[in-house]
Amino acid sequence: MKDKVLAFLKEHNDYISGEEISIKLGVTRASIWKNINKLKEEGYQIESATKRGYRLIDTPDVITESEISSIINIHILGKKIHYYDKVDSTNETAKLLARKGAEEGTLVIADRQLMGKGRLGKTWDSPSGTGIWMSLILRPKITPGQASQLTLLAGLNMCEAIGRVTGLDSQIKWPNDIVVNGKKACGILTEMSAELDGVNYIILGIGVNVNMKSFGEDLPHATSLALESGKTYLRRYIVKEFLQLFETDYMRYKDEKSIVVFLERYKKNCITLNHDIKIIASDGEYIAYAKDIAADGSLIVIDDNKQERSVFSGEVSVRGIYDYI
């Protein structure tokens, strides 16, 4: 009911009476008044005037189901949204939903994560009201070995989305980070349930540092979009831009089962290429030159012995030598 009241307010630039809303929704005026107060508690600025009714003055930076649904125009991604004020991990919540049969494109999004997940078992700091913490349930008909390609595709689309919304020069650190001015602003974690010959579901988890004002000393390479630009952003518009870009490319990927068509866009935005990097693998560390991205999404490097190697995202950690690249 609260979302329906909000929708009515958004449809009208001027005042709309409580009586008119109650008639349209088939509830009492007391119910309308209660839901108006709930919206005010969430940060919506609603003006009340005797004999005139209510008028929406300003919308807060919230990423609720109603706010996202009201601005996206896509077919699959975000068609079903599960919003939480706080959750342990959007990835873990998405896994539970996926195991229960949640449809492809289901979006899990939270204002705060208590146990946000990063790569290699690390935690992702996810405070309230500052970032985008979301996970998508995907069910592509691909092999388990292809799942990491969706990490690259999502990274490309989030890089493009951040650039379009903020104007910042964001870049991709292969395979799953978005960096701005050499510091990490976004991470992507892909997890899956699979059989030998196919994928049951993929959970695409994304964390974006949007409006944080500072980070602890233990996060020297972390930044936010606000810190890099000096501006604050409405998070829902970054979510919107990403979902629209990713749906277009993801649907094509499902048809072609290949990222080849997206590689030039990816390489153009990839800060890792054409740099010396440190490869941290299970059998040791070595310095290599990042030469190219292969059709399967692997990183092609040249080691000190002038030998080409293929580096796969699930097997190693890549670190910059002089900066966060």
N, C-alpha and C positions, 0 to 999 in steps of 0.2 A: 504493500500500500504506500509506503514511504517513497518508493521509486516512482510510482504512478503519480503521486502528488508533485514530485520534483519534475517529472516530464511535463505536467501541465504548466508549471511555473516557467519552464524553459520555452514552451511554445508561445508564451505571451510576453511581449516587451513591456506592456503596461500592467496595471493591477488586474487581478482576477478575484472575484469574491469567493469567500469560503462556501457560500451557498451554491454557487455555480459548480465549484469543484465537487462538492458533496453529491450534487445531483448527477453529475457526469460519472462519478465513480460508484454511486449507489451506497454511500456510507453517510454517517451522521457528521454534522459540522464539528462536533466534539472530537471525532476521530481525525478530521482534517487538522484541527488545532493541535492535537497531540503529535501528529506526524510533522507538522511545521516546526514544532519545538524540537523534535528529534533531528531534523535537518539543521536547525540552528546550532545544536550541540555538536554537530559534525563539522561546523565551520562555515556553513552556507549563510550568507548575509541576506536575510529576507526582511523586507520592510512591511510593516502592518499599518493600515490606515482605516479608521472608522468609516463605514459605509462604502469603502472602496475595495477592501480585501487585502491581498498579499501581492508583493512584487519581488522577484529575485534580483538582487543588486549585484552580487558577486559569488563566484563559485570557488571554493578552496582547491588547493592542490591535493586532490584525492584520486585514487586509482581503483575505485569501487566498480563493481559490475555495471551499475547503471551509468556511471560516467564513461567507461570505456565503450560500452555497447552503444551509447548515444552518438559516438563520433566515428566508429568504424563502419566500413561498407565492404565487407568481404564475405566469402561464401563458407569457408570451413574454419579457419583459425579464429578462435575467440567466439565462435557461435555459441559455445557453452563456456561460461566463466564461473570459477569458484574463487571468491574473494574472501580473504581473512585479515582481520586486524593484526593478528600475529599468528605465527605458525613455527614449528621447529625448523622445517625445511620445505620449501615448495617442491623440490624434487621428490622427497619422501612422500609427501601428500599426493603428488601426481602418480607415483608408483602404486599407491593403494587404490586410487581411482582407476588406474589402468587395469589392475588385476581384477577389478570388479566390472570391467567391460566398458569403461568410459570411451566415448567416441573420439575418433581422430579430430585433432584441432582443439580439444578441451584445454582451456587455459587456467592454470592455477597461479594466482597472484596475491601477494601479501604486502601489507604496509611495513611489516617488521618480521625478520627471521631471528629465531633464538639460536639456531644451530645451522646457519647457512653453510653450504658445502662448496669447497673449492677443489681444484685439481690436486691429485696425489694426497688426498686425505686432509688437506688443509681446510681451516674454517674461513668463512667469508663474513666479514663484519657487515651486518645488515640492520642498522638502526631505523627507528620509526620516522616516517615523514621525509626521508632524504633520498631514497633510491628506488630503483625498480628491481623487485625480486620476483621472478616469474618462471614458470615451467610450462612447456607445451607437451601434450601427449600426441605422438605421431605414430602412424601405423603403415609405413611404406612397405611395399613388396620388394625388399632388397636383401642381399646377403649380409650377415653380421660384419664381414670385412668392409662393407661399404658405409657402415653407420658413421664413421668418423668424417665422412665427406659432408654430412649435414652440419657438423661443427664448423667447417670452413664456410659453408654457404650461409649459415646463420651469422657468422662473424662478418662476412662481407655485407650482409643486409643491415646489421646493426651499425657497422661503420658508416654506411651510406645514410642510415636514418639519423644518426647523431649529427652528421654533417649538414643534412637538410634542415633539421630543426634548430641547431645552434649556430651553424656557420663555422664551427671549429674544424681544424684540420686533423681529423681523427685518422688513425692508421691501424693496420692489423699486425700484431705480432703472432706469427705462425705458431700454433694453429688456432688458438682460442682466446686471445686477449685483444682488447681494443685499447690503444694508447693515445694519449694526447700530450704533446710536448715531452715525449719520452717517459711518461708515467702512465700507470695502468688505471683506466677508468671503467673497464668492463671485462668480465670474465664469462666464459661459456663452458658448461659442463654437460656432456652428453653421456647418458647411461641407457642401458637397454636390457631387455629380456629377449633371448633368442634361442632357437634350436640350431642344429648343425647347418640346415639349408635355408633358414629364413628368420626374419625378425618378428617377434610377437608385438613389441612396442618399443619405442624410443622415447626417452624423457630428455627434452632439450631445456636445460636450465640456464637462465641468464641473470646475471647481476650487474646493474649499472649504478655507479656512484654519480648521482645527479646533483644534489644540492648540499652535500657535506661541506662544512666550513673548515674542518681540520682532520688530521689523522695522527695516530700515535707514533711514537718514535720507532716502534717495531714494524711500521709500514712505510719505509722511506720512499718506495716507488709507487705509492698509491696517490691518486688524485681524484678530483671530481670535476664534472663539467662546469660547475659554478666557480670552483677555484681557478680554473684555467681561463674563464671568460669574464669573471667579475659579475656575472648575471645569474639569476635564478630562473628555473624553468618549470613549467607545468609538466609533470611526469607523463600524464596520460597521452600527450601529443607525441612523445618519443615512442611509447607503446604502440600507438596508432600507426605511425610511420613504419615502424619495424614490421608489424603484422601485415601491413599491406604490401610491403616490398617482399617479405619472405613468402607470403602466400603465392604471389606471382611466380617467383623463382622455384619454390618448392613443387608446385604443380607441374612445372616443366621438367624438373628433376625426376619426378615420379614417372613421367612418360619416357624419358630418355635414359634413366638410370646412370647418368653420367654428369660430372661437373665440368666437362671440357668446355661447354658453351659459356661458363661463368669464369673460366680461369684468367682470361685477360683482365677482367674487372678486378678479380682478386689480387693478381700480381701487381696491378697498378697501385693498389692501396696497401700492399704488404711491405712493412718497414724492415722485415727480417732479411729480405733478399739483398744481395750485393753487399753483405757485411760479413766480417769474421764473427763467428759465434762459438759458444762452448756447448758441446753436446754432452749431456750427462745421462749415460746409459747404465744398464745393470752390470755391464762388464767393464766399466771404467769411464773416464772422461777424455775428450779430445777436442782440439780446436779445428774448426773447418770453415770453409767459405760457402755461404748459402748461395747456390747458383740458380735454382729454379724450383717450380712446383710441378710435380708430375700429374698426369691425367687421373691417377688414383688418389690425389691429394697429398701424397708424401712429399717431403722436402728433399730435394737433391742437393747434396753438399760435396765439396772437394776437400779431402783431408790433406794432411801434411805430406803424404806420399803421392799426391796428385791423383789419387784414386777417387772415382765417384762412388758415393754411397747414397742409399735411400733411407731416409729417416721417417719413421711412422709415428704419428701423434700419440698413440697409446703406449708407446714403448720407451720414450725418452722425455727428458726435460731440456728445453733449449734456453740458454741464458745469453744475454749480451755481454760483450767484453768491456766496453767503456760506458755504456748507458743501458737503459731498459729497452733493448731491441730484440 
